[in-house]
Amino acid sequence: MDIEEYHTARYGAPGQGRTVRKKPTPEQMAAVNQYNRVRKCRWRIRLYFDVNDCFVCLTYRREERPEGMKEAKEEFRKFIRKLRRTYKRVGKEFRWMRNIECGKRNAWHIHLLVNRIPDIDILIREYWQKGTVRMQRLYSDGDFRKLAAYITKTPETDSRLQEADYSASRNMPLPDPEEKIYHKWKTWGKVRIPAGWYLDKETLVEGTNPITGYRYRRYTLLKVRRE
């Protein structure tokens, strides 16, 4: 369970001091946008992919490198259309997530996550004629946090990149989150952990919202595994 706790400007924050309301800087907004991108990416991975699905890196030979992102996107669309037709032929819904990246030395490559069908490794190598294909099976270490951050990299989060573009197939809607409103909050200092769950300490983040001036907290609870 991913939990976010915050005070709304509508009700205020009884018992808490409030900092001066400030207009967020472009850097702060970029950080918020990237956080939301990674979070939604991880949720989609958890909902629509499974262990042993395919995480692929498509590379370009030097003479096959695109001139820019527009050309790279068009090449990817042609490639993905071939895969989509194959999935349709075997009666399997096709889901994908990808990040097209260009490094500082103009080395273009694509990180791609696809759900598995028989012979998918052979098919991807057959359809991708621009360079090499490196493939590994998906694993759930870290609850897919690292994978979500990796596949949504930007030049702001990875200095080795000069350009990146993240996208995903549209057939992966996210459910609306469950929302609870507490009108009297007296236990801000305690993370509420239900029976049968435990706190993933690496995910605990607390701070002050630069817009509302109120504190916030977010963290992940993991279910205790029963042997």
Backbone torsions as a table, in degrees:
resi	resn	phi	psi	omega
1	MET	NA	127.2	173.1
2	ASP	-93.5	123.5	-176.0
3	ILE	-114.4	135.2	171.4
4	GLU	-126.7	127.1	179.5
5	GLU	-120.6	128.8	-179.8
6	TYR	-159.1	160.6	177.7
7	HIS	-97.9	135.0	177.8
8	THR	-87.7	151.0	177.6
9	ALA	-65.7	-22.3	-177.9
10	ARG	-66.1	-40.3	-175.6
11	TYR	-105.0	-13.9	-177.8
12	GLY	77.1	-171.1	-176.9
13	ALA	-135.8	82.1	-179.0
14	PRO	-55.7	135.1	176.1
15	GLY	83.5	0.5	-180.0
16	GLN	-120.0	138.7	172.2
17	GLY	-73.1	146.8	-178.1
18	ARG	-114.4	132.9	176.7
19	THR	-78.4	168.7	-179.7
20	VAL	-66.8	132.7	178.8
21	ARG	-66.3	129.5	-177.3
22	LYS	-129.1	152.1	173.7
23	LYS	-77.6	128.3	-177.7
24	PRO	-65.0	143.9	178.1
25	THR	-78.6	161.7	175.3
26	PRO	-56.1	-36.0	179.2
27	GLU	-66.0	-41.1	178.0
28	GLN	-64.8	-42.7	178.7
29	MET	-64.6	-39.0	177.9
30	ALA	-63.4	-39.1	179.0
31	ALA	-65.9	-40.8	177.7
32	VAL	-63.7	-45.2	-179.8
33	ASN	-62.6	-40.2	179.1
34	GLN	-68.4	-39.3	176.6
35	TYR	-59.0	-45.2	179.7
36	ASN	-65.6	-37.3	178.8
37	ARG	-63.2	-46.6	179.9
38	VAL	-64.6	-43.5	-178.6
39	ARG	-60.7	-48.2	-179.5
40	LYS	-68.1	-34.4	175.8
41	CYS	-61.1	-46.7	-179.3
42	ARG	-64.0	-40.7	177.8
43	TRP	-59.8	-42.7	180.0
44	ARG	-66.6	-38.2	176.9
45	ILE	-60.9	-44.8	-178.1
46	ARG	-66.2	-35.8	-176.6
47	LEU	-79.5	-38.3	-166.4
48	TYR	-116.6	-4.7	178.3
49	PHE	-125.4	167.0	-176.1
50	ASP	-143.6	166.2	174.3
51	VAL	-55.1	137.5	-179.6
52	ASN	83.4	-1.1	165.3
53	ASP	-66.9	174.0	-166.9
54	CYS	-104.8	128.5	170.8
55	PHE	-110.9	119.2	-167.4
56	VAL	-122.7	145.7	170.0
57	CYS	-118.5	117.9	178.1
58	LEU	-100.9	122.3	-179.1
59	THR	-108.8	167.5	178.9
60	TYR	-115.7	136.6	165.8
61	ARG	-67.3	153.5	-175.2
62	ARG	-54.2	-42.8	-177.5
63	GLU	-76.7	-9.2	-179.2
64	GLU	-103.4	0.7	-176.0
65	ARG	-62.7	138.5	178.4
66	PRO	-70.7	158.9	178.9
67	GLU	-78.5	-21.1	-179.9
68	GLY	-171.1	-177.9	-176.4
69	MET	-64.8	-36.0	-179.9
70	LYS	-59.8	-45.1	178.4
71	GLU	-66.9	-40.0	179.6
72	ALA	-62.0	-41.2	178.4
73	LYS	-64.0	-40.9	-179.8
74	GLU	-65.9	-40.3	177.2
75	GLU	-63.8	-39.0	178.5
76	PHE	-65.9	-40.3	178.8
77	ARG	-60.6	-40.4	177.7
78	LYS	-64.4	-42.1	179.2
79	PHE	-64.8	-43.7	-175.6
80	ILE	-71.7	-28.0	176.8
81	ARG	-63.4	-38.2	177.9
82	LYS	-63.9	-43.6	178.6
83	LEU	-64.9	-41.7	-178.8
84	ARG	-60.3	-42.9	178.6
85	ARG	-63.3	-37.6	179.7
86	THR	-66.7	-43.9	178.1
87	TYR	-61.8	-41.3	179.2
88	LYS	-63.3	-37.1	-178.9
89	ARG	-65.3	-33.7	-179.5
90	VAL	-95.2	4.9	176.5
91	GLY	73.7	30.9	-178.3
92	LYS	-119.2	133.4	177.2
93	GLU	-69.3	136.6	-175.3
94	PHE	-100.5	123.2	177.6
95	ARG	-126.4	139.9	-179.3
96	TRP	-149.1	156.0	171.6
97	MET	-139.8	141.5	-177.8
98	ARG	-150.9	157.0	172.2
99	ASN	-133.9	115.9	174.9
100	ILE	-86.3	126.3	-173.7
101	GLU	-128.8	146.1	173.2
102	CYS	-128.0	120.6	-179.3
103	GLY	-78.4	175.4	-178.0
104	LYS	-61.5	-27.0	-179.2
105	ARG	-98.6	23.6	177.3
106	ASN	65.0	28.1	176.3
107	ALA	-89.1	104.1	-178.8
108	TRP	-85.6	144.4	175.1
109	HIS	-161.2	164.8	-178.3
110	ILE	-130.8	125.1	171.0
111	HIS	-92.5	128.3	-172.2
112	LEU	-135.6	132.9	174.8
113	LEU	-115.4	124.6	179.7
114	VAL	-134.6	150.3	174.0
115	ASN	-75.3	149.3	-170.3
116	ARG	-82.8	140.9	165.1
117	ILE	-133.2	164.5	178.9
118	PRO	-55.7	136.1	176.2
119	ASP	65.2	23.0	-178.5
120	ILE	-62.0	-34.1	179.4
121	ASP	-64.6	-39.9	178.5
122	ILE	-67.1	-42.5	-177.4
123	LEU	-64.9	-43.0	-179.9
124	ILE	-63.3	-42.4	178.8
125	ARG	-66.2	-31.9	177.7
126	GLU	-70.4	-40.2	-174.5
127	TYR	-82.2	-27.3	-178.3
128	TRP	-94.3	105.9	-175.1
129	GLN	-107.4	7.1	-175.2
130	LYS	-87.9	-17.2	-176.3
131	GLY	178.9	-147.8	-175.8
132	THR	-93.4	165.0	177.8
133	VAL	-126.2	123.4	173.5
134	ARG	-114.2	132.0	-171.5
135	MET	-136.1	141.9	172.7
136	GLN	-143.6	161.3	180.0
137	ARG	-84.1	145.4	179.6
138	LEU	-70.4	139.8	173.7
139	TYR	-134.6	157.2	-167.5
140	SER	-97.8	14.1	-178.6
141	ASP	-56.1	130.5	179.3
142	GLY	74.8	17.9	177.1
143	ASP	59.0	31.8	177.2
144	PHE	67.7	11.3	179.6
145	ARG	-63.1	-46.4	-177.7
146	LYS	-65.3	-39.7	179.5
147	LEU	-64.7	-43.6	179.8
148	ALA	-61.9	-41.8	178.5
149	ALA	-66.9	-36.4	-177.4
150	TYR	-69.0	-41.3	-174.5
151	ILE	-83.7	-4.1	177.2
152	THR	-115.7	19.4	-178.0
153	LYS	-56.8	149.9	175.0
154	THR	-133.9	167.5	174.9
155	PRO	-59.4	-24.3	178.4
156	GLU	-75.4	-29.2	-179.2
157	THR	-97.8	-14.9	-179.7
158	ASP	-140.3	109.0	-174.7
159	SER	-67.9	-12.2	179.0
160	ARG	-77.2	-11.7	-177.1
161	LEU	-100.0	144.3	171.2
162	GLN	-108.7	-13.6	179.4
163	GLU	-161.4	145.8	178.0
164	ALA	-157.3	152.2	178.6
165	ASP	-146.3	115.9	-179.5
166	TYR	-98.6	141.7	176.5
167	SER	-157.1	166.1	179.7
168	ALA	-150.4	157.9	177.5
169	SER	-64.7	155.1	-172.9
170	ARG	-86.1	-3.2	-176.4
171	ASN	-92.0	34.2	-179.8
172	MET	-132.8	63.4	-180.0
173	PRO	-67.3	151.5	177.6
174	LEU	-104.7	138.4	177.0
175	PRO	-70.2	155.3	176.0
176	ASP	-67.2	139.9	179.4
177	PRO	-70.7	153.9	174.0
178	GLU	-77.2	133.4	-176.2
179	GLU	-122.4	135.5	175.3
180	LYS	-128.1	135.5	178.4
181	ILE	-111.7	123.6	177.4
182	TYR	-107.0	119.6	-177.9
183	HIS	-81.5	-22.4	176.7
184	LYS	-130.4	105.1	-175.9
185	TRP	-107.2	112.8	-176.4
186	LYS	-119.2	4.0	-175.1
187	THR	-126.3	39.5	-177.7
188	TRP	-57.6	-33.5	-176.2
189	GLY	-71.5	-5.0	-176.4
190	LYS	-118.2	132.6	171.5
191	VAL	-83.5	124.5	-177.9
192	ARG	-82.9	118.3	-177.6
193	ILE	-117.2	110.5	179.8
194	PRO	-66.5	158.3	177.3
195	ALA	-60.3	137.6	179.3
196	GLY	89.0	3.5	179.5
197	TRP	-127.7	162.3	173.7
198	TYR	-142.7	157.2	-176.1
199	LEU	-82.1	129.8	169.8
200	ASP	-83.6	98.2	-169.9
201	LYS	-60.9	-28.2	-179.6
202	GLU	-66.7	-18.8	-175.8
203	THR	-94.4	-7.9	-175.6
204	LEU	-72.2	118.8	179.2
205	VAL	-131.7	130.2	177.2
206	GLU	-130.0	145.2	-179.9
207	GLY	-171.4	-165.8	179.6
208	THR	-120.5	127.0	178.6
209	ASN	-66.9	122.7	-175.9
210	PRO	-69.1	-16.3	-179.1
211	ILE	-90.2	-53.1	-177.2
212	THR	-83.1	-24.7	-177.0
213	GLY	81.8	4.4	-179.7
214	TYR	-102.4	159.1	179.8
215	ARG	-72.7	156.4	173.8
216	TYR	-142.2	164.3	178.2
217	ARG	-150.6	139.8	174.0
218	ARG	-140.3	146.9	-177.6
219	TYR	-165.9	169.5	179.9
220	THR	-120.1	134.8	173.0
221	LEU	-106.6	135.1	179.2
222	LEU	-112.9	146.0	-177.8
223	LYS	-79.5	138.8	177.7
224	VAL	-68.0	128.8	180.0
225	ARG	-79.2	133.0	177.8
226	ARG	-98.3	124.5	178.8
227	GLU	-79.9	NA	NA
